[in-house]
Protein backbone atom coordinates (compact mmCIF):
# COMPACT_ATOMS: atom_id res chain seq x y z
CA UNK A 1 0.00 0.00 0.00
CA UNK A 2 1.51 3.32 -1.07
CA UNK A 3 -0.26 6.48 0.06
CA UNK A 4 1.17 9.95 -0.45
CA UNK A 5 -0.21 13.26 0.85
CA UNK A 6 0.96 16.44 -0.83
CA UNK A 7 0.31 20.04 0.15
CA UNK A 8 -0.17 22.96 -2.20
CA UNK A 9 3.58 23.27 -2.81
CA UNK A 10 4.03 19.60 -3.59
CA UNK A 11 5.81 18.73 -0.37
CA UNK A 12 5.30 15.41 1.42
CA UNK A 13 3.59 15.44 4.82
CA UNK A 14 3.87 12.37 7.08
CA UNK A 15 1.01 13.16 9.45
CA UNK A 16 -1.45 13.85 6.65
CA UNK A 17 -0.30 10.73 4.83
CA UNK A 18 -1.11 8.57 7.84
CA UNK A 19 -4.48 10.26 8.27
CA UNK A 20 -5.35 9.70 4.61
CA UNK A 21 -4.24 6.07 4.79
CA UNK A 22 -6.77 5.46 7.54
CA UNK A 23 -9.43 6.90 5.30
CA UNK A 24 -8.42 4.68 2.38
CA UNK A 25 -8.49 1.62 4.62
CA UNK A 26 -12.18 2.28 5.22
CA UNK A 27 -12.78 1.59 1.54
CA UNK A 28 -10.59 -1.51 1.33
CA UNK A 29 -13.37 -4.12 1.77
CA UNK A 30 -15.00 -2.92 -1.43
CA UNK A 31 -11.88 -3.11 -3.56
CA UNK A 32 -12.17 -6.84 -4.28
CA UNK A 33 -9.33 -8.77 -5.93
CA UNK A 34 -8.85 -6.71 -9.10
CA UNK A 35 -5.10 -6.58 -8.61
CA UNK A 36 -3.96 -2.94 -8.59
CA UNK A 37 -6.44 -0.14 -8.08
CA UNK A 38 -5.82 3.60 -7.93
CA UNK A 39 -7.93 5.97 -5.79
CA UNK A 40 -7.65 9.75 -5.89
CA UNK A 41 -9.20 11.66 -3.05
CA UNK A 42 -9.18 15.41 -2.39
CA UNK A 43 -9.02 16.45 1.25
CA UNK A 44 -9.90 20.01 2.16
CA UNK A 45 -8.48 21.59 5.32
CA UNK A 46 -8.60 25.05 6.77
CA UNK A 47 -5.14 25.95 5.44
CA UNK A 48 -4.77 24.13 2.16
CA UNK A 49 -6.07 21.55 -0.30
CA UNK A 50 -4.44 18.17 0.04
CA UNK A 51 -4.32 15.48 -2.58
CA UNK A 52 -4.28 11.82 -1.53
CA UNK A 53 -2.94 9.33 -3.99
CA UNK A 54 -3.64 5.78 -2.80
CA UNK A 55 -2.36 2.78 -4.68
CA UNK A 56 -3.75 -0.40 -3.18
CA UNK A 57 -1.81 -3.48 -4.12
CA UNK A 58 -4.34 -6.07 -3.13
CA UNK A 59 -2.18 -9.12 -3.54
CA UNK A 60 0.63 -7.58 -1.52
CA UNK A 61 -1.50 -6.17 1.31
CA UNK A 62 -3.41 -8.87 3.23
CA UNK A 63 -4.89 -6.15 5.42
CA UNK A 64 -6.76 -4.79 2.43
CA UNK A 65 -8.11 -8.02 1.07
CA UNK A 66 -9.57 -11.33 2.06
CA UNK A 67 -6.92 -14.07 1.73
CA UNK A 68 -7.02 -15.86 -1.57
CA UNK A 69 -7.69 -19.55 -1.12
CA UNK A 70 -5.89 -21.33 -3.89
CA UNK A 71 -6.77 -24.99 -4.18
CA UNK A 72 -4.51 -27.24 -6.19
CA UNK A 73 -6.34 -28.81 -9.08
CA UNK A 74 -5.93 -32.56 -9.41
CA UNK A 75 -3.49 -33.67 -12.09
CA UNK A 76 -5.29 -35.05 -15.11
CA UNK A 77 -3.48 -37.97 -16.66
CA UNK A 78 -3.94 -39.03 -20.23
CA UNK A 79 -5.47 -42.51 -20.66
CA UNK A 80 -2.02 -43.92 -21.45
CA UNK A 81 -0.40 -42.36 -18.37
CA UNK A 82 -3.33 -43.39 -16.20
CA UNK A 83 -2.86 -46.98 -17.34
CA UNK A 84 0.84 -46.74 -16.48
CA UNK A 85 0.02 -45.49 -12.99
CA UNK A 86 -2.55 -48.18 -12.22
CA UNK A 87 -0.29 -50.95 -13.52
CA UNK A 88 2.47 -49.65 -11.27
CA UNK A 89 0.04 -49.54 -8.36
CA UNK A 90 -1.07 -53.12 -9.05
CA UNK A 91 2.55 -54.30 -9.20
CA UNK A 92 3.27 -52.59 -5.89
CA UNK A 93 0.19 -53.93 -4.10
CA UNK A 94 0.67 -57.47 -5.36
CA UNK A 95 4.32 -57.56 -4.40
CA UNK A 96 5.26 -58.13 -8.02
CA UNK A 97 8.16 -56.47 -9.78
CA UNK A 98 9.18 -53.33 -7.93
CA UNK A 99 11.45 -52.32 -10.78
CA UNK A 100 8.53 -52.54 -13.18
CA UNK A 101 6.47 -50.36 -10.85
CA UNK A 102 9.25 -47.79 -10.66
CA UNK A 103 9.75 -47.74 -14.42
CA UNK A 104 6.06 -47.06 -15.01
CA UNK A 105 5.99 -44.35 -12.34
CA UNK A 106 9.09 -42.76 -13.89
CA UNK A 107 7.15 -42.41 -17.14
CA UNK A 108 4.20 -40.80 -15.38
CA UNK A 109 6.35 -38.33 -13.47
CA UNK A 110 8.46 -37.44 -16.48
CA UNK A 111 5.28 -36.18 -18.12
CA UNK A 112 3.53 -34.98 -14.95
CA UNK A 113 6.12 -34.03 -12.29
CA UNK A 114 3.35 -32.64 -10.03
CA UNK A 115 1.35 -35.87 -9.94
CA UNK A 116 1.19 -36.20 -6.15
CA UNK A 117 -0.16 -39.76 -6.07
CA UNK A 118 2.55 -40.98 -8.43
CA UNK A 119 5.20 -39.12 -6.47
CA UNK A 120 4.02 -40.70 -3.21
CA UNK A 121 3.75 -44.18 -4.68
CA UNK A 122 7.23 -43.97 -6.19
CA UNK A 123 8.56 -43.01 -2.75
CA UNK A 124 7.07 -46.24 -1.34
CA UNK A 125 8.55 -48.28 -4.18
CA UNK A 126 11.97 -46.69 -3.65
CA UNK A 127 11.79 -47.48 0.06
CA UNK A 128 11.04 -51.11 -0.75
CA UNK A 129 14.05 -51.11 -3.08
CA UNK A 130 16.24 -49.72 -0.33
CA UNK A 131 16.84 -46.45 -2.16
CA UNK A 132 16.02 -44.34 0.86
CA UNK A 133 17.58 -41.03 -0.20
CA UNK A 134 15.66 -41.00 -3.47
CA UNK A 135 12.49 -41.96 -1.63
CA UNK A 136 12.96 -39.03 0.73
CA UNK A 137 13.10 -36.60 -2.20
CA UNK A 138 9.81 -37.92 -3.57
CA UNK A 139 8.20 -37.97 -0.12
CA UNK A 140 9.13 -34.33 0.51
CA UNK A 141 7.68 -33.33 -2.83
CA UNK A 142 4.48 -35.29 -2.18
CA UNK A 143 3.91 -33.31 1.01
CA UNK A 144 4.60 -30.03 -0.80
CA UNK A 145 2.06 -30.92 -3.47
CA UNK A 146 -0.67 -31.74 -0.94
CA UNK A 147 0.09 -30.64 2.64
CA UNK A 148 -3.24 -32.01 3.90
CA UNK A 149 -2.85 -35.56 2.61
CA UNK A 150 -2.11 -38.06 5.36
CA UNK A 151 -0.47 -40.71 3.16
CA UNK A 152 2.21 -38.21 2.22
CA UNK A 153 3.15 -37.63 5.86
CA UNK A 154 3.17 -41.39 6.41
CA UNK A 155 5.74 -42.01 3.67
CA UNK A 156 7.73 -38.89 4.62
CA UNK A 157 7.94 -40.05 8.24
CA UNK A 158 9.18 -43.48 7.17
CA UNK A 159 11.65 -42.16 4.61
CA UNK A 160 13.06 -39.57 7.00
CA UNK A 161 13.38 -42.08 9.83
CA UNK A 162 15.12 -44.65 7.66
CA UNK A 163 17.47 -42.03 6.26
CA UNK A 164 18.49 -41.03 9.77
CA UNK A 165 16.83 -37.62 9.64
CA UNK A 166 14.93 -38.06 12.89
CA UNK A 167 14.18 -34.35 13.18
CA UNK A 168 12.27 -34.44 9.90
CA UNK A 169 10.54 -37.66 10.91
CA UNK A 170 9.43 -35.98 14.14
CA UNK A 171 8.08 -32.99 12.21
CA UNK A 172 6.13 -35.25 9.88
CA UNK A 173 4.64 -37.05 12.86
CA UNK A 174 3.81 -33.70 14.48
CA UNK A 175 1.85 -32.73 11.38
CA UNK A 176 -0.02 -36.03 11.54
CA UNK A 177 -1.00 -35.47 15.17
CA UNK A 178 -2.64 -32.17 14.19
CA UNK A 179 -4.87 -33.76 11.56
CA UNK A 180 -7.94 -35.95 11.57
CA UNK A 181 -7.77 -39.06 9.41
CA UNK A 182 -10.64 -41.36 8.57
CA UNK A 183 -8.46 -44.31 7.52
CA UNK A 184 -7.77 -46.63 10.49
CA UNK A 185 -4.92 -48.33 8.61
CA UNK A 186 -3.21 -44.97 8.23
CA UNK A 187 -3.65 -44.30 11.94
CA UNK A 188 -2.06 -47.66 12.75
CA UNK A 189 0.93 -46.86 10.54
CA UNK A 190 1.39 -43.57 12.37
CA UNK A 191 1.18 -45.48 15.64
CA UNK A 192 4.07 -47.68 14.45
CA UNK A 193 6.08 -44.59 13.44
CA UNK A 194 5.49 -43.11 16.89
CA UNK A 195 6.70 -46.32 18.52
CA UNK A 196 9.89 -46.23 16.43
CA UNK A 197 10.42 -42.60 17.45
CA UNK A 198 9.78 -43.52 21.09
CA UNK A 199 6.73 -41.26 21.31
CA UNK A 200 4.52 -43.72 23.13
CA UNK A 201 1.75 -41.27 24.07
CA UNK A 202 1.28 -40.43 20.40
CA UNK A 203 1.50 -44.12 19.52
CA UNK A 204 -1.29 -44.89 21.99
CA UNK A 205 -3.42 -42.02 20.71
CA UNK A 206 -3.16 -43.15 17.08
CA UNK A 207 -3.89 -46.77 18.01
CA UNK A 208 -6.93 -45.89 20.11
CA UNK A 209 -8.30 -43.68 17.35
CA UNK A 210 -7.90 -46.56 14.93
CA UNK A 211 -9.79 -48.86 17.30
CA UNK A 212 -12.64 -46.36 17.63
CA UNK A 213 -12.91 -46.07 13.85
CA UNK A 214 -12.56 -49.80 13.20
CA UNK A 215 -13.88 -51.74 16.21
CA UNK A 216 -13.94 -54.92 14.12
CA UNK A 217 -10.31 -54.72 13.03
CA UNK A 218 -8.07 -57.16 14.98
CA UNK A 219 -4.96 -55.14 14.08
CA UNK A 220 -6.26 -52.20 16.13
CA UNK A 221 -6.68 -54.37 19.25
CA UNK A 222 -3.20 -55.83 18.86
CA UNK A 223 -1.60 -52.40 18.42
CA UNK A 224 -3.40 -50.83 21.39
CA UNK A 225 -2.22 -53.76 23.52
CA UNK A 226 1.38 -53.52 22.25
CA UNK A 227 1.63 -49.83 23.04
CA UNK A 228 0.08 -50.35 26.48
CA UNK A 229 2.74 -52.95 27.22
CA UNK A 230 5.49 -50.59 26.08
CA UNK A 231 4.04 -47.95 28.39
CA UNK A 232 4.29 -50.35 31.30
CA UNK A 233 0.53 -50.95 31.52
CA UNK A 234 0.09 -54.73 31.14
CA UNK A 235 -3.34 -54.73 32.78
CA UNK A 236 -4.62 -52.32 30.13
CA UNK A 237 -3.07 -54.49 27.43
CA UNK A 238 -4.79 -57.59 28.78
CA UNK A 239 -8.12 -55.76 29.07
CA UNK A 240 -8.15 -54.72 25.41
CA UNK A 241 -7.17 -58.21 24.30
CA UNK A 242 -9.98 -59.73 26.37
CA UNK A 243 -12.39 -57.36 24.61
CA UNK A 244 -11.09 -58.55 21.27
CA UNK A 245 -11.43 -62.20 22.20
CA UNK A 246 -14.94 -61.67 23.52
CA UNK A 247 -15.83 -60.09 20.18
CA UNK A 248 -14.47 -63.14 18.37
CA UNK A 249 -11.87 -61.07 16.53
CA UNK A 250 -8.53 -62.29 17.90
CA UNK A 251 -6.56 -65.48 17.37
CA UNK A 252 -4.36 -67.11 20.08
CA UNK A 253 -1.70 -68.07 17.52
CA UNK A 254 -1.21 -64.41 16.65
CA UNK A 255 -0.46 -63.58 20.28
CA UNK A 256 1.95 -66.50 20.60
CA UNK A 257 3.82 -65.43 17.46
CA UNK A 258 4.06 -61.77 18.46
CA UNK A 259 7.37 -60.99 20.17
CA UNK A 260 5.71 -58.46 22.46
CA UNK A 261 2.21 -59.81 23.04
CA UNK A 262 3.45 -63.34 23.70
CA UNK A 263 4.43 -62.13 27.17
CA UNK A 264 0.72 -61.98 28.02
CA UNK A 265 -0.17 -65.50 26.91
CA UNK A 266 -0.11 -66.78 30.47
CA UNK A 267 -2.05 -63.87 31.99
CA UNK A 268 -4.99 -65.37 33.96
CA UNK A 269 -7.72 -63.42 32.10
CA UNK A 270 -6.35 -64.76 28.78
CA UNK A 271 -5.58 -68.36 29.70
CA UNK A 272 -8.96 -69.70 28.64
CA UNK A 273 -8.64 -67.97 25.26
CA UNK A 274 -5.15 -69.29 24.63
CA UNK A 275 -6.15 -72.98 24.68
C-alpha angles and dihedrals in degrees: 000000000000117000123172128186118199129187127215092281094050096252123144118247119196099197094050090046091056091046092051092047090059089053093050091050088061088065096045098097090062096051095082121190100305092132109235121017129179123212124188117196129177116215119196120205134174093261106034149350114264126201120211117202110190122184110186114198099196098189092049098044113061089180090066099046143039110257114266112240107212114190119196112241115230115258111254113217123203114244090258094051091044089055089050091052096049093046089052090048091050091050090051096047094046093049090241125138110339091190090056090051091050093048092053092047090049088058092050094048094045088062097032110027091173095057097125097191092051091046091052094045092049089053089057092048091049090050090053089051091052093245093131100162092054090046090053091056091053093044092053091050092048090057091047091052094051115012092180098055113106097203089061092057089047094057092039091053091050095044093047093047093049092047090054095249095129093164091061091044089053091050092050090051090048090056090050092052089057094055136073116231126190096199111091091196090058090050090052091051090052088050089056091048090051091051091052090050090048093242096136097168090057090044090054092047094052092046094049091048089052091051092051091051095043109028090165096054112103091200090065092054092048093049095047088051093047093052092046089055091049088051090055095252105123094159090059090048092052092047094055092046091051088053090052093049092048088053090052092240104114133073124213092219090060091056092047092051095047112095092215105033093046087078088071097051092100096044107127096236089054101041095092091051094049095061 
